[in-house]
C-alpha cells in the first residue's frame, strides 16, 4: 500500500534528524536515549546498585542507558506491548500494561523488591485525534503513577513522559501531592513541535 504524503514527510524528517543519525552512529536503539541522558546529566537518576523498571521500553533505548549506567550492579525490568531484543542485565516482559495479568506478572518478577526508579516513556497508539489520544495518554500516566506509588522506595524517583493538554495540570497537581519534589524537564532531543514533557518526581510523601 502506498504511503500517504504525511507519512512520507514524517519518514523524511525522521531520517534527517541529527539525533537519529547520532543514535545510529553510537549504537543506541533510539533517539530517545538522548532525552534520558540529558536528564541523567542534570539529575543523576541512575547509579550502580539500583533496581529499575522501564515502562514502554521498546525498542530498548532507555533500558540500554540504564543497564550501562548500572555497570553490572543492579537490575532493569523492562515492559512493553511490543517485542524487544534482549539486552544484558535487562529482564524483559512483553505485554499490555493496562492488563491486570501483565501487572501481576511484573510484580512477580520483582519478588517484593522495592524500586529505586520507575521510568515511563509509554504512549498510546496515536489516532491523530487529540480528543482521543490525550485521554489515552493520561490514562497510561495514571496507571504508571499508581505502579510507582506501590513499588518505589520512600526515597525513590519517578520519571514519566506526558503530553501537555487535557488533564495535564490535574495530573501535575496529583503528582505534587504524592511526591515532595516535582520538576518539569524538556530535553533538547524532544522535538520543539511536540507537546511532550518529562515529569521528574522524588521522595514519596508519607501517608498520614
Secondary structure, 3 states (H helix, E strand, C coil): CCCCHHHHHHHHHHHHCHHHHHHHHHCCCCCCHHHHHHHHHHHCCCCCCCEEEEECCCCCHHHHHHHHHHCCCCEEEEEECCCCCCCCCEEEEECCCCCHHHHHHHHHHHCCCCEEEEEECCCCCCCCCHHHHHHHHHHHHHHHHHHHHHHEEEEEEEEEEEECCCCHHHHHHHHHHHEEEEEEECCCCCCCCCCEEEEEEEEECCCC
